[in-house]
Amino acid sequence: MKKLLSMILAVVMVLSLGAFALADDPVEINFWSMWNEGEPQAEVIAAAAEAYEAETGVHVNIEWKGRDLNTLITAALEAQEDLDLFEDDFNRIGQVDAPYTYDLTEMAEAAGYADHSYPVFNDFSIKWAGYLDSIVEQPNVGGVFYDKDAFAAAGIEAEPTTWAEFLDACAKLKEAGIDPLAQDGAYTNFSFYYQLVRHLGEEGIAELRENGGWADSEGAVAAAQEIIDLVNAGYLAEGAPDEYPASQNKIGLGLAAMVVCADYVTAEVNANTGTEVNWGLFNYPSVEGGASVAAYMGANSLAIPAYSEHAQEAFDFAIFLTTGEWGQKLADDCHQIPADPTNECTSLPGAVETLLAADAPMTWCGELNTHPAWQTMKDMFTELFEGKYADGAEFCAAMDALYE
Amino acid sequence: MKKNKTLIFLFMAPTVICLLLMYVYPVIRTVIMSFFHVESLTASTSDWSFNGLANYFKIMHNAGFITSMKNFLAIWIVGGVFTLALALLMAVILTSGIRFQGFFRAAIYLPNIVSAVALATMWVQYIFNFDYGLLNQLVTALGFEKVRWLGTDAKLWAMIAAFIYGSVGYYMLIYISGIEGIPKDLYEAATIDGASKSKQFFRITLPLLKGIVKTTITFWTINAATFYLWSKLFSPVQTEGSTIVPVVYLYDTVFGGKGVIERDAGAGAAVGVVLTLIIIAVYIVTEKLLKSSDLEY
């Protein structure tokens, strides 16, 4: 009897093992996210992953790596880490990680991705990598973000388009008892770069970066002088340039009206101050006879390693997350511009149209980023906003001294 | 008992292998890497190209590295003098038999058990805040104008002050353990001979603490050379010249940063080698200058 029982059990075990071996393993994709658990983006992504699994049976393993993912990802790709999808700045994906990324061109065509994305980001991706290597998750646009209610209280009816109109708006805000411009030290380089771009364009700045000659550049001297005049007129918020995010928070506290930044500043200020600012955005003002009116544009994007064995599933999840229903939820819950232009931008009206119309966006400080004295330059830009220089010529002479 | 060499070898093998793989190998690889042009940290050695001393020349002529070294020197010298002096002072006071010494010991050590992130955030967002910070409330209560504590001129010193606050307790405990190891009869004899407290400190305590002082100087040098977290927390968005330190420079050089796509692991390795040489040099100089006491107790 015992022998019979043992045989039956053995047969059952063998059959069970056989059945397991024959059954298809459910597909799993490994996703490294740049968000931290608990952040609004992380919550939407986690919910989208569950919905995607319910719909397709594909399980998404998400590892919340946080912002430092950008320092890990290249080494992970080089080491062929078990990874199917990751997030990073689209600039880094295109220029650093491109050799390890999957060519998404065919899958994108099959999915009709062109109708659900911004040409400007796709064009850059193709320009850098030679093919479409990323799917935009969080597009960003830069400019002057302002509190519409503060503008109304100061009697400003139209958004400034020129530097003269901008100064006029500052004067009206100051008269109304509102500090015109918030400025954190962390972003002085971005603000001054914008001013330089207006006078010189990014190519002109790249030339200065290479050869120096700041003091001989009328545009550079004028840009510095305009910032000095802005500071001397008392148009910066009290304490500015302050420690991030103290100054930008003043907009949420009703103490300041404008800030030069990218669109994520709106969600940050709202979250930090517990308010819902009535945000507006206008392009950084132009200057008379200037060289460029380009606006900053960037994106956090999703990419797939070239060696991924589940590239199609990873791509499908990326599209599932960034377009349609979940793309809208990402935009709404995270107060961001929708990655899919057919969705609605509820946090910043007009942002989608701006991105769709863009063809030559400005970068984040361009070639200056790679100057050997860039750290010192950034401090000098902050000093410019601190009022340390008597005039634009003195500032530019100090810049030239860095080349000696 | 006869020694079983095989058994000894087997017991030691896991530790020795781990040490060789996880410590010696990375050190050797880093030193070699510093003489090669290597873009990525994980690049295969076949992709390395010999660069001689070019990586060292590159960092020595880089304004960012020079600034970071200046900041490192400020942290090492100014921070070191204040931290070690304050720690020694606290240790002497707390071993002199004052009341509530247990409480004070715990209170001064407390910043060491609080996360450095929380501690730095408190300093940046509350104590140094321009509008409602503790320091500016004090300044305005005294009738002066608010100070921009985190402006480009003051930020490094503000960071060093906060770091000193977070470090004193650790060194104080080391000094306390040293002082408590000195026999009490030495002090009793000195008191009977009429030596004042200050004379006892300079003639007994300090000479017998030479070994401990050497240790704390070496520890502080390592702390200053590997200073990273506080610099990052005082420049949360991007690296800034006022707070950049060699390890942050190394990190940015190896991994890039916001808007920076250029990477140079070879130059980063050279920074690491330079820092290690500095620590070794300080150790040797300290050993030469502060010879251990011949006294036995």
Contacts between the chains, C-beta under 8 A, distances in Angstrom:
chain1	res1	chain2	res2	distance
A	70	B	255	7.5
A	70	B	256	7.7
A	71	B	251	7.5
A	71	B	255	4.0
A	71	B	256	7.9
A	74	B	40	6.2
A	74	B	42	7.9
A	74	B	255	7.9
A	74	B	263	7.6
A	75	B	40	7.0
A	75	B	41	5.7
A	75	B	42	4.5
A	78	B	40	6.1
A	78	B	42	4.5
A	78	B	43	7.1
A	79	B	42	5.8
A	91	B	259	7.4
A	91	B	261	6.8
A	92	B	256	7.2
A	92	B	261	6.2
A	95	B	261	4.5
A	96	B	256	6.9
A	96	B	261	5.3
A	96	B	263	7.2
A	184	B	237	8.0
A	185	B	150	7.2
A	185	B	151	7.9
A	185	B	152	7.7
A	185	B	240	7.3
A	186	B	235	7.4
A	186	B	236	7.0
A	186	B	237	3.7
A	186	B	238	6.1
A	186	B	240	7.8
A	187	B	237	7.3
A	189	B	238	7.5
A	238	B	130	7.6
A	238	B	131	7.3
A	239	B	130	3.5
A	239	B	131	6.0
A	239	B	146	7.2
A	239	B	148	6.8
A	241	B	151	7.8
A	242	B	130	5.6
A	242	B	148	7.9
A	242	B	150	7.6
A	243	B	124	5.9
A	243	B	125	7.7
A	243	B	128	7.1
A	243	B	129	7.4
A	243	B	130	7.6
A	243	B	150	4.4
A	244	B	236	6.0
A	244	B	237	5.4
A	246	B	125	7.6
A	246	B	129	6.2
A	246	B	130	6.6
A	246	B	131	7.1
A	363	B	259	7.0
A	364	B	258	6.7
A	364	B	259	4.2
A	365	B	259	5.5
A	366	B	259	7.9
A	369	B	257	8.0
A	369	B	258	8.0
A	369	B	259	4.4
A	369	B	260	4.9
A	370	B	260	6.6
A	370	B	262	5.6
A	372	B	61	7.5
A	372	B	62	4.8
A	372	B	63	5.4
A	372	B	64	6.5
A	373	B	63	3.6
A	373	B	64	6.9
A	374	B	64	6.7
A	375	B	63	7.2
A	375	B	64	4.5
A	375	B	67	5.9
A	375	B	68	7.9
A	375	B	239	6.0
A	375	B	240	6.7
A	375	B	241	3.9
A	375	B	244	5.2
A	376	B	63	5.3
A	376	B	64	7.3
A	376	B	67	6.1
A	376	B	241	4.7
A	377	B	241	7.9
A	378	B	238	7.1
A	378	B	240	6.0
A	378	B	241	6.0
A	379	B	152	5.0
A	379	B	240	6.2
A	379	B	241	3.8
A	379	B	242	5.5
A	382	B	151	7.9
A	382	B	152	5.2
A	382	B	240	7.7
A	383	B	152	5.4
A	386	B	148	7.4
A	386	B	151	5.9
A	386	B	152	6.4
A	388	B	152	7.8
A	402	B	63	6.6
